[in-house]
C-alpha cells in the first residue's frame, strides 16, 4: 500500500509540476479540468447515480469548466463569486456536519448532485484564477492545505485524545487540528519572510493576507482557511460514510479517488481568494 501511494504521488507530481510551471496557463487548466471531471464522476457514483449517469455528470463538470475557460472566466471572475462560494461552504458545510451522516441521504437526490457539481466547478474556477494570480500564490495555497493535513495526521497520531467528529471520521482529533494549524502558521511566517527577500512572480497567500488584514487579521484568516480545509475533508468523509463507501473511487492506487485527494482544497481556494480581496 505504501509503495502504491508513493508511486502514485510521484506520477501526480510529475504531471502537476510541469503543467503548473509552463509558460502558458493552458496545460495546468486542462490537467485540473480532467481531474475535476473525474471528481464529478466520483460524486455521482457516491450519490446514487448509475454508471452512465455518473459518467454524464463528470462530462457536465468538464463541459462547464471548458465553457468557463473559453469565456475567460478564470481571468475575470468577480470577487462576489468567491464570497458566494464562501457563504455556501461555511453555512452548508457546518449544517451538514452538525446534522451528521444520517441526514445526508434524506436530502433530495437531485439537490445532492447539483450541490456537488457546482462546488467542483466553483473550485476549479478558483484554482484557475489562482494560477493566473501567480505560481507563488497558488503554490502557497496548495502547501497550506498539504502542510495542515500532514501535521494534523502526525500530530493526531502522537497527541490525539479528543475526537473531532467520531461519527464521521473516527481517526481525526482536535489535537491534530491544532497541530496542523500551528504548522501552517510557522510555514506562513517563513513564506512571508521569503516573499520579502526574493523577487517572485506574485505574493503568497500569506503575504497577501498580511498586506490586506495586518498580522492579527492574517493569523485569523489563515486559521479560518485551515479550519475550512478540515470542513471539506470531513464533508467528503460524511458523504462516504452515509453511502457506505471507503474511498470515492480507485482511480489513484493507494490514495483512493480524486475526491479523496482534493476534498480539503475545494473550499480553501475560493475562500482564500475572497479573503485576499478584503
C-alpha positions as CSV (number, residue, x, y, z in Angstrom):
1,X,0.0,0.0,0.0
2,X,2.8,2.4,0.9
3,X,4.6,1.7,-2.3
4,X,1.5,2.3,-4.3
5,X,0.9,5.6,-2.5
6,X,4.5,6.8,-3.2
7,X,4.4,5.8,-6.9
8,X,1.0,7.4,-7.4
9,X,2.2,10.6,-5.6
10,X,5.3,10.8,-7.8
11,X,3.3,10.3,-11.0
12,X,0.9,13.0,-10.0
13,X,3.7,15.5,-9.2
14,X,5.4,14.6,-12.5
15,X,2.2,15.7,-14.2
16,X,1.3,18.6,-12.0
17,X,4.5,20.5,-11.7
18,X,5.4,20.8,-15.4
19,X,1.8,21.9,-16.1
20,X,2.0,24.4,-13.3
21,X,5.3,25.9,-14.3
22,X,4.5,26.0,-18.1
23,X,4.7,29.4,-19.7
24,X,1.1,29.2,-20.7
25,X,-1.8,28.6,-18.2
26,X,-3.5,26.1,-20.5
27,X,-1.6,22.9,-19.6
28,X,-2.5,23.4,-15.9
29,X,-6.0,24.4,-16.7
30,X,-6.6,21.3,-18.9
31,X,-5.0,18.9,-16.3
32,X,-7.1,20.2,-13.5
33,X,-10.1,20.2,-15.7
34,X,-9.6,16.4,-16.3
35,X,-9.2,15.8,-12.6
36,X,-12.3,17.8,-11.6
37,X,-14.3,16.0,-14.3
38,X,-13.2,12.7,-12.7
39,X,-14.2,14.0,-9.3
40,X,-17.7,14.8,-10.8
41,X,-18.0,11.2,-11.9
42,X,-17.0,10.0,-8.4
43,X,-19.5,12.3,-6.9
44,X,-22.3,10.8,-9.0
45,X,-21.3,7.3,-8.0
46,X,-21.2,8.2,-4.3
47,X,-24.7,9.7,-4.6
48,X,-26.7,7.0,-6.2
49,X,-26.2,7.8,-9.9
50,X,-25.9,4.7,-12.2
51,X,-22.8,4.1,-14.3
52,X,-23.9,6.0,-17.3
53,X,-25.4,8.9,-15.3
54,X,-22.2,9.2,-13.3
55,X,-20.2,9.5,-16.5
56,X,-22.6,12.1,-17.7
57,X,-22.2,14.1,-14.5
58,X,-18.4,14.0,-14.9
59,X,-18.9,15.2,-18.5
60,X,-21.2,18.0,-17.3
61,X,-18.5,19.3,-15.0
62,X,-15.9,19.0,-17.7
63,X,-18.0,20.9,-20.2
64,X,-18.9,23.5,-17.7
65,X,-15.2,24.1,-16.9
66,X,-14.3,24.2,-20.6
67,X,-17.0,26.7,-21.3
68,X,-15.7,28.9,-18.5
69,X,-12.2,28.6,-19.7
70,X,-13.1,29.6,-23.3
71,X,-15.2,32.5,-22.0
72,X,-12.2,33.7,-19.9
73,X,-14.0,33.5,-16.6
74,X,-10.9,32.4,-14.6
75,X,-9.3,35.7,-15.5
76,X,-12.3,37.9,-14.9
77,X,-14.3,36.2,-12.1
78,X,-15.7,38.9,-9.8
79,X,-14.9,38.9,-6.1
80,X,-18.6,38.3,-5.4
81,X,-18.3,34.8,-6.8
82,X,-15.7,33.9,-4.2
83,X,-17.8,35.4,-1.4
84,X,-20.9,33.5,-2.6
85,X,-18.9,30.2,-2.6
86,X,-17.6,31.1,0.9
87,X,-21.1,31.6,2.2
88,X,-22.3,28.3,0.8
89,X,-19.3,26.4,2.1
90,X,-19.4,27.9,5.6
91,X,-23.2,27.7,6.1
92,X,-23.8,24.5,4.2
93,X,-20.7,22.7,5.5
94,X,-21.3,23.3,9.1
95,X,-25.0,22.5,8.8
96,X,-24.2,19.2,7.1
97,X,-21.6,18.3,9.7
98,X,-24.0,19.2,12.5
99,X,-26.7,17.0,11.0
100,X,-24.3,14.1,10.5
101,X,-24.3,11.2,8.1
102,X,-27.9,10.0,8.7
103,X,-29.2,13.4,7.4
104,X,-27.4,13.2,4.1
105,X,-29.5,10.6,2.3
106,X,-32.6,12.5,3.3
107,X,-31.7,15.3,1.0
108,X,-33.3,15.0,-2.4
109,X,-31.1,13.2,-4.8
110,X,-31.1,16.0,-7.4
111,X,-30.1,18.5,-4.8
112,X,-27.1,16.4,-3.7
113,X,-26.0,16.0,-7.4
114,X,-26.3,19.8,-8.1
115,X,-24.5,20.8,-4.9
116,X,-21.5,18.6,-5.6
117,X,-21.2,19.5,-9.2
118,X,-21.5,23.3,-8.5
119,X,-18.9,23.0,-5.7
120,X,-16.5,21.2,-8.0
121,X,-17.0,23.8,-10.8
122,X,-16.5,26.7,-8.5
123,X,-13.4,25.1,-7.0
124,X,-11.9,24.6,-10.5
125,X,-12.7,28.2,-11.4
126,X,-10.9,29.4,-8.2
127,X,-7.9,27.2,-8.9
128,X,-7.7,28.5,-12.4
129,X,-7.8,32.1,-11.2
130,X,-5.2,31.4,-8.5
131,X,-2.8,30.1,-11.2
132,X,-3.3,33.4,-13.1
133,X,-2.6,35.4,-9.9
134,X,0.8,33.7,-9.8
135,X,2.7,30.5,-9.2
136,X,3.9,31.6,-5.8
137,X,0.3,32.4,-4.8
138,X,-1.2,29.1,-5.9
139,X,1.7,27.0,-4.5
140,X,1.3,28.7,-1.1
141,X,-2.4,27.7,-1.1
142,X,-1.6,24.2,-2.0
143,X,1.1,24.0,0.7
144,X,-1.3,25.5,3.3
145,X,-3.6,22.5,2.8
146,X,-0.9,19.9,2.4
147,X,1.1,21.1,5.5
148,X,-2.1,21.2,7.6
149,X,-3.0,17.7,6.5
150,X,0.4,16.2,7.2
151,X,0.9,17.9,10.5
152,X,-2.7,17.0,11.6
153,X,-2.0,13.3,10.7
154,X,1.2,13.0,12.6
155,X,0.2,15.3,15.5
156,X,-3.1,13.4,15.9
157,X,-1.3,10.1,16.0
158,X,1.2,11.4,18.6
159,X,-1.1,13.5,20.8
160,X,-4.7,12.8,19.7
161,X,-7.1,12.3,22.7
162,X,-10.3,14.2,21.9
163,X,-12.1,13.0,18.8
164,X,-13.1,15.7,16.4
165,X,-16.1,14.0,14.7
166,X,-16.4,10.5,15.9
167,X,-19.5,9.6,13.8
168,X,-17.9,11.0,10.6
169,X,-14.1,10.3,10.8
170,X,-13.1,8.5,14.0
171,X,-9.4,8.9,13.3
172,X,-9.4,12.7,13.4
173,X,-8.8,14.6,16.7
174,X,-8.8,18.2,18.0
175,X,-5.1,17.9,18.8
176,X,-4.4,17.0,15.2
177,X,-6.3,20.1,14.1
178,X,-4.3,22.3,16.4
179,X,-1.0,20.7,15.2
180,X,-2.0,21.4,11.6
181,X,-2.9,25.0,12.4
182,X,0.4,25.6,14.3
183,X,2.4,24.1,11.4
184,X,0.7,26.3,8.9
185,X,1.3,29.4,11.0
186,X,5.1,28.6,11.1
187,X,5.1,28.0,7.3
188,X,3.2,31.2,6.8
189,X,5.7,33.3,8.7
190,X,8.6,31.7,6.9
191,X,7.0,32.1,3.5
192,X,6.1,35.7,4.1
193,X,9.7,36.4,5.1
194,X,10.9,34.7,1.9
195,X,8.5,36.8,-0.1
196,X,10.1,40.0,1.3
197,X,13.6,38.9,0.4
198,X,13.0,37.3,-3.0
199,X,11.8,38.5,-6.4
200,X,8.8,36.3,-7.1
201,X,6.0,36.4,-9.7
202,X,3.4,37.1,-7.1
203,X,2.9,37.4,-3.3
204,X,2.0,34.2,-1.5
205,X,-1.5,33.9,0.1
206,X,0.3,34.6,3.5
207,X,1.8,37.8,2.3
208,X,-1.5,38.9,0.6
209,X,-3.4,38.3,3.8
210,X,-0.9,40.2,5.8
211,X,-0.9,43.1,3.4
212,X,-4.7,43.3,3.4
213,X,-5.5,42.5,7.0
214,X,-2.5,43.1,9.1
215,X,-0.7,40.5,11.2
216,X,-3.6,39.7,13.6
217,X,-6.1,39.6,10.8
218,X,-3.9,37.4,8.6
219,X,-3.4,35.0,11.5
220,X,-7.2,34.7,11.9
221,X,-7.7,34.3,8.1
222,X,-5.1,31.5,7.9
223,X,-6.7,29.7,10.9
224,X,-10.0,30.0,9.1
225,X,-8.6,28.5,5.9
226,X,-7.1,25.6,7.8
227,X,-10.5,25.1,9.5
228,X,-12.4,25.1,6.2
229,X,-9.9,22.6,4.8
230,X,-10.9,20.3,7.7
231,X,-14.6,21.0,6.9
232,X,-14.0,20.0,3.3
233,X,-12.3,16.8,4.4
234,X,-15.0,15.9,6.9
235,X,-17.8,16.6,4.5
236,X,-16.4,14.1,2.0
237,X,-16.0,11.6,4.8
238,X,-19.6,12.2,5.8
239,X,-20.8,11.5,2.3
240,X,-18.8,8.3,2.0
241,X,-20.0,7.1,5.4
242,X,-23.6,7.9,4.5
243,X,-23.2,5.9,1.3
244,X,-21.2,3.1,2.8
245,X,-18.0,3.7,0.7
246,X,-14.4,3.6,1.9
247,X,-13.0,5.6,-1.0
248,X,-14.5,7.9,-3.6
249,X,-13.1,5.5,-6.3
250,X,-10.0,3.5,-7.1
251,X,-8.6,5.9,-9.7
252,X,-5.5,6.7,-7.7
253,X,-3.9,3.5,-6.4
254,X,-3.0,3.7,-2.8
255,X,-4.9,7.0,-2.4
256,X,-8.5,6.2,-3.4
257,X,-10.1,8.6,-5.7
258,X,-9.6,12.2,-6.8
259,X,-12.2,13.5,-4.3
260,X,-10.2,11.8,-1.5
261,X,-7.2,13.9,-2.5
262,X,-8.8,17.3,-3.3
263,X,-11.6,17.4,-0.6
264,X,-9.8,19.9,1.6
265,X,-8.8,22.1,-1.5
266,X,-12.4,22.6,-2.7
267,X,-13.4,25.1,0.0
268,X,-10.0,26.6,0.6
269,X,-9.3,28.0,-2.9
270,X,-12.4,30.2,-3.3
271,X,-12.3,31.3,0.4
272,X,-8.6,32.2,0.0
273,X,-9.5,34.4,-3.0
274,X,-12.3,36.0,-1.1
275,X,-10.2,36.8,2.0
276,X,-7.3,38.2,0.0
277,X,-9.7,40.7,-1.6
278,X,-10.9,42.2,1.6
